[in-house]
Amino acid sequence: MVHQAPESPHSVHREHADESERILQEAFPEASHHAMMGKPSVIFIDEIDALCPRQDSRKEQDIHVAS
């Protein structure tokens, strides 16, 4: 059985880029924890283009989250 940590733009995108970045960063230790317990993990980010829009149409906040 695989542990799935679904993330959607609505659950991640916040007004301040630091908050969005923090939410995404928290998903990785959780997935790592499950993997160490023998449960492979998948971090599925639905509609990632909403978080990381095309380079020519990005705002400063989007650039920070994408990096």
C-alpha positions, 0 to 999 in steps of 0.5 A: 500500500502506498501513502498518498499525500495529495496537494491541490493549489487550493490547499497550498496557495497562500497570500504570502509565498513563505506560507505556500513554500512552508506547506509544500516543504512539510509534505516531504518530511511526512512522506519520508516518515511514511517511507521509513515505516515501510510505506512508500509515499507519493506526493501528488500535486494536482494542477501544478500549473496553478502554483507554477504558471508559465515563466512569462506570466509569473508574479514575484510570489509564484517565482518564489514558490516555484523555486 
